[in-house]
């Protein structure tokens, strides 16, 4: 079977896309069919799995934590594909927080999410993932430089943890910042978005105000990604130093990664 060249309409997998074609600062581009992103694969249909099998994937990187996997289930097994679980911070980490998101009344939601608290929580989580998850992001880049390409990266929604891991991978091979941001906000398209889940007995249900309070948790806002980029600059001074010292990415390893992911110069 040959790989589809247009983005498919997957039934049980949200937010899937190929990063192929994104431009680098030196005039190259990401090779189509080598780096993909999506939401989790736990609910993939047989047709979805059949399509994913045509991609020739070497590795699926799953950034969900144990709580996510308990709720959603394990990824479908794709023949000949290695599944690697590398848990990363959930931006809305904590059982109590998610319980309030699902079941809280309007006053409770105003208390934890109102007055910019939800957006601030998201930006803060991106900053933390940069500073606290250097070992995990290093492991991802080294794996791809070694042999783990073609790769698909996902978390639950394919927006935050996968979004940042993809952004770091693209930074490492020299993709333009504007192109990274443009891909990141594609997760806001209605057909890609993670469905807001509120219990049927939650007070105020999914009223307009409730949905407005929850929106920052489910949006891909460029300010979140820029908070991460800003943290790289503040903590290491530049992307190159972050990659070399923070992620221990040697020049030859970075060049090998570029060779795997980019078109010829």
C-alpha positions, 0 to 999 in steps of 0.5 A, a space after each residue: 500500500 502506498 502512503 496517502 498524499 492528502 490528509 485523511 478523515 480519521 474517525 477515531 483519531 483527532 488532530 492528525 497531520 503530516 509535518 512535511 513541507 514546513 520550511 527551514 531557515 536555510 531553504 530546506 523543508 521537512 520531508 513528507 511522510 517522516 514526522 506526524 502528530 495527532 491525538 491519542 490512538 486508543 479509539 482508532 477504528 480498524 480503518 484508521 489503523 489500516 491507514 496508519 499502517 500505510 505510513 511506514 512508521 518506525 515509532 509512535 511516541 505517546 506522551 500521556 501519563 497513567 491517568 490519561 491512559 486509564 481514561 482513554 486506554 492504550 494505543 492500538 497496536 500497529 504491526 511492526 511499529 514500536 510504541 514508546 511511552 514518555 509521560 510529560 506534564 499534563 497542563 491541567 495536571 491533577 485529579 481534583 482540577 479535572 474533577 472540577 472541570 468535569 463536574 464543577 458549578 459556575 462559581 467553582 469554575 470561575 474560581 479556578 479558571 476566571 480572570 485569566 487563571 486558565 490561560 496563565 496555567 497553560 502558559 506556566 505548564 509550557 514553561 515547566 515542560 521546557 525546564 523540567 522535561 529536558 531529559 524526556 525531550 532529549 530522549 525523543 530527539 536522540 531516538 529520532 536521530 538514531 532510528 525512530 523515523 518515520 515517527 508519530 507523536 501524540 498525547 491526549 488531544 495532540 495539542 500541548 505535550 505533543 505540540 511542544 515536543 513537535 515544536 522542539 523537534 522542528 526547532 532542532 532541525 531549523 524550521 522557521 519559528 513562524 512555520 512552527 507557530 502556524 502548524 501549532 494553531 492548526 489544532 484549533 480547527 473544529 474537526 481537530 479539537 479535543 471534545 470538551 467533556 462535562 458530566 451530564 449532571 454538572 451544574 450549568 452543564 455546557 452553558 456559554 459562560 462555562 464554555 468560555 471559562 474552559 476555552 483556554 484549556 482546549 485552545 492552542 494559543 500561540 501565547 502558550 508556545 511563545 511562553 515556551 520559546 521565551 523560557 528557552 531564551 531566558 534559561 539558556 540564552 538561545 535555541 542552540 545553547 538549549 539544544 546543546 546544553 539543555 538537551 545534550 544534543 551534540 552537533 553531529 547528532 543534530 546533523 543526523 536528525 536533520 538528515 533524517 527529517 529534512 529534504 536534501 540541501 
